[in-house]
Amino acid sequence: MATALDIWQREQDQHARHLRLLRDRFEAGLRAGLPNIVVHGAGAARLPQTSNVAFPGLDGQVLLMALDLAGRSVLGRRGCSSGSDRAFADAPGDGIAQCAGCSSLRFSFGATNTKAEIDEAVRRIVHVCGELRA
């Protein structure tokens, strides 16, 4: 166990850098295919392995199910899961429309994910969003 901890400590910065690159590639790809998305926390200090994205005009639960059927695993925590949109309506100055949380999904990345997997995930997400909007 101590050896594993030593290796992890030595490689921590490299893993964080890799995850940040994957997250940024994912978000850039989504923005290119879906220009109206909102990336929560963009520009702020945040964890490199997660991305929380709002898809305005789409219901998060419907999108979550459609992505699951398309083979993409997504964390299903929505911003308005409590049934209240108040937290988003009261958010100061961040430009997030009321109930953006209802269309928000959180995506996670791991150290073994590849650029090709990120590109495929973006392709599927953009496709599913297009189908839902049609």
C-alpha positions in Angstrom: 0.0 0.0 0.0 2.8 2.4 0.8 4.4 1.8 -2.6 1.1 2.6 -4.3 0.9 5.8 -2.3 4.4 6.8 -3.3 3.7 6.2 -7.0 0.5 8.1 -6.8 2.2 11.1 -5.1 4.9 11.1 -7.8 2.4 11.0 -10.7 -0.3 13.2 -9.2 0.5 16.3 -11.2 0.8 14.3 -14.4 -2.6 12.7 -13.8 -4.2 16.0 -13.0 -2.7 17.5 -16.2 -4.0 14.6 -18.3 -7.5 14.9 -16.8 -7.6 18.7 -17.3 -6.6 18.2 -21.0 -9.4 15.6 -21.4 -12.0 17.8 -19.6 -11.0 20.9 -21.7 -11.1 18.8 -25.0 -14.6 17.5 -24.0 -15.9 21.0 -23.2 -14.4 22.5 -26.4 -15.9 19.7 -28.5 -19.3 20.2 -26.9 -19.1 24.0 -27.5 -18.3 23.4 -31.1 -21.2 21.1 -31.7 -23.7 22.7 -29.2 -22.8 26.5 -29.0 -25.6 27.2 -26.5 -24.3 25.0 -23.7 -23.3 26.4 -20.3 -20.2 25.0 -18.6 -20.7 25.6 -14.9 -17.5 26.9 -13.3 -15.7 27.5 -16.6 -12.8 29.8 -15.9 -12.8 29.1 -12.2 -10.5 26.8 -10.3 -12.1 23.4 -10.3 -11.4 19.7 -10.2 -9.8 18.4 -13.4 -11.8 15.2 -13.7 -15.3 16.6 -13.8 -17.4 18.8 -16.1 -20.9 20.1 -15.2 -22.7 21.2 -18.3 -26.2 22.7 -18.8 -28.0 21.9 -22.1 -30.6 24.8 -22.3 -33.9 23.7 -23.7 -33.5 20.1 -22.8 -34.7 18.2 -19.8 -31.8 16.7 -17.9 -33.6 13.5 -17.0 -34.6 12.9 -20.6 -31.1 13.7 -21.7 -29.6 11.4 -19.0 -31.8 8.5 -20.2 -31.0 9.1 -23.9 -27.3 9.3 -23.2 -27.5 6.0 -21.2 -29.3 4.4 -24.2 -26.5 5.7 -26.5 -23.9 4.1 -24.3 -22.6 7.1 -22.3 -22.5 7.0 -18.5 -23.3 10.3 -16.9 -23.8 11.2 -13.2 -27.5 11.9 -12.8 -27.4 14.6 -10.2 -29.4 17.6 -11.5 -29.3 21.1 -10.1 -33.0 21.2 -9.5 -33.4 17.6 -8.2 -34.9 19.0 -5.0 -37.8 20.3 -7.0 -36.8 23.9 -6.5 -35.2 26.1 -9.1 -34.5 28.8 -6.6 -30.8 28.2 -6.2 -30.3 28.9 -9.9 -32.7 31.8 -10.0 -30.8 33.5 -7.1 -27.3 32.8 -8.4 -25.6 36.2 -8.5 -24.3 37.5 -11.8 -23.3 34.2 -13.3 -25.6 34.5 -16.4 -27.2 31.2 -15.7 -30.9 31.2 -16.7 -33.5 30.1 -14.2 -33.5 26.3 -14.0 -30.3 25.8 -16.0 -29.8 23.1 -13.3 -32.7 21.2 -14.7 -30.7 20.6 -17.9 -27.3 20.2 -16.2 -25.4 16.9 -16.1 -22.0 16.1 -14.6 -19.5 14.2 -16.6 -16.4 12.5 -15.1 -13.1 11.5 -16.6 -10.6 8.9 -15.5 -6.8 8.5 -15.8 -7.3 5.7 -18.4 -9.6 7.7 -20.7 -8.2 8.6 -24.1 -8.7 11.5 -26.5 -10.5 9.1 -28.8 -12.9 8.2 -26.1 -13.5 11.8 -25.4 -14.1 12.6 -29.1 -16.6 9.6 -29.3 -18.4 10.8 -26.2 -18.7 14.3 -27.6 -20.0 12.9 -31.0 -22.7 10.8 -29.2 -23.8 13.7 -26.9 -24.1 16.1 -29.8 -26.0 13.6 -31.8 -28.4 12.8 -28.9 -29.0 16.5 -28.2 -29.8 17.0 -31.9 -32.3 14.1 -31.9 -34.0 15.4 -28.7 -34.3 18.9 -30.2 -35.7 17.5 -33.5 
